[in-house]
Amino acid sequence: MENQNLRVLLLSVGTLSGHRQAAEAIKETLRKIYPNAETQNVNLFRYANSFWVCLLNGLYHAILKFVPWFWDLIWDSKEVYWLTYGLRSILYQLNYFRLYREVILPFSPHAIICTYSLACAICATIKKKKRSDFLLAAVSTDFTLNPYWFDNSVDVYFLPHEGLRKKLIKEGISPGKLYTVGIPISMDFSEPKNEENLRKKWQVRKDLFTILLMGGGLGMGSLKEIVVTLDNSHLPIQLLVVTGINRRLKRKLRALESHLNLPLKVLGYIKKVDELMEISDLLISKPGGLTTAEALVKKLPLGIIDSLAGQERRNQQLLSEKGVTFELKDKEDLIDLIQGFLNNSFDLTQWRQGVSRLARPQATQEIVEKLVSLTKERKDDSKISGSTH
């Protein structure tokens, strides 16, 4: 199979989610390395049953808000996985028709990359029901995987770290399907940048310790409270706050700006997060998979706040065990962490050495190159098989 004939479908959900960003990073990298390849990045929920999408979204947000412990309980529970197996099988079959008819049939992809477990499950159903021969690849956007990712019809899993690969082999997943590559992020994060020019661009002072505050694309978490706490600390710091699409939070912080003692720059949804990380000394954020992977690649210390139940808490647990992030349980933890950087009591050089063992700056490129290689092997095997009959 020649690269110009390669057709790759990427499936994710949402428009601002980490799943979507990971798929977009793979798509951009694929186009750079193999410019003649055809790609589509599709939001699964556009082709699923609207009633079930609304129901699932509503349940998810309600559980996170009112009973987050319940989401923690069921997120990676194998007991819940098997108890709901029949219901989920029905839901997958009810939701694959439009995707198959309107996207997969006309595009006829050689490979489908899923960055969301539900997309992976539905594509696995399509492979079995329609006897499709596309390569089905699962790409993890967190440092752990829940049971809903796994199906015999999935051909390859791209994993964030070697520890997860060893765990899955013990659980019976074929080693030949598992590749440790890292979490896919934009190649912008691994490209060299001129820090002085970026400081001028973003109007950031060089003489102050720079803290980047992020709450994901939705601007979630206690960002306003953190700004007030840091202002009251009277430390020699400046803040960059990314509020995402949370316009209400952006307005509140802008109104607060003139009353603060410290320099504050309030930003909405931006795409140049790599530039902000380049000129920052500390990131304070939820432990989303992509945000964490980006910070690791930039070797930017990360203070974790406001972890969501499920995948983010699993991310936090693993990263804390590796000693590459800092859990901020209260105001005192936050102030102590910053003071440790300011008075040089924190060994940043040693910390960065530990980070190097987990950071994967070439993850997206490795995924693309391995995907193309596997797809070509699959096509060649198909030709050989066909010629022997």
Secondary structure, DSSP 8 states (H G I E B T S, - for coil): --GGG-EEEEEE-SSSSHHHHHHHHHHHHHHHHSTT-EEEEEEGGGTS-HHHHHHHHHHHHHHHHH-HHHHHHHHT-HHHHHHTHHHHHHHHHHHSHHHIIIIIHHH--SEEEESSHHHHHHHHHHHHHHT---EEEEE-SSSS--GGG--TT--EEEES-HHHHHHHHHTT--GGGEEE------GGGGS---HHHHHHHHT--SSSEEEEEE-TTTT-SSHHHHHHHHHHHT-SEEEEEE-TT-HHHHHHHHHHHTT-SS-EEEE-S-S-HHHHHHT-SEEEE---HHHHHHHHHTT--EEE-S--TTHHHHHHHHHHHHT-EEE--SHHHHHHHHHHHHTT-S-HHHHHHHHHTT--TTHHHHHHHHHHHHHHHHHHHHHHHHHT-
